[in-house]
Amino acid sequence: GDPAHSRLVFMPTAWLFEGEVNAETGKRKSPLLRNLVVTDRDLVNDASIGPGDVSMSLRYRDLRHSRLDRSDLKQADLRGADLTGASLEGTDLTGARR
């Protein structure tokens, strides 16, 4: 993995909850999940939001170590959200509030 996102985790915890992400399906190779994995998803109905509107509120959410790669989060309200170690590669954050 990316050394910038590496952290120490108890081995059974890593196996149960934090397996590698399958690049094709976007799912973790773990029996259980504790971090959000939402990749390649259009989460915003563009027709229903206008300029300055909030598409979704993720305020103060715990999104640590989540994978939101290539998803549409434009105009999302992310104020106060904890995105420590989150992966947002290719995510559309146009107009997002931080």
Stockholm file with secondary structure:
# STOCKHOLM 1.0

chainA/1-98         GDPAHSRLVFMPTAWLFEGEVNAETGKRKSPLLRNLVVTDRDLVNDASIGPGDVSMSLRYRDLRHSRLDRSDLKQADLRGADLTGASLEGTDLTGARR
#=GR chainA/1-98 SS CCGGGCCCCCHHHHHHHCCCBCTTTCCBSSSSCCSCBCCSCBCCCGGGCCTTCCSCBCTTCBCTTCBCTTCBCTTCBCTTCBCTTCBCTTCBCTTCBC
#=GC SS_cons        CCGGGCCCCCHHHHHHHCCCBCTTTCCBSSSSCCSCBCCSCBCCCGGGCCTTCCSCBCTTCBCTTCBCTTCBCTTCBCTTCBCTTCBCTTCBCTTCBC
//
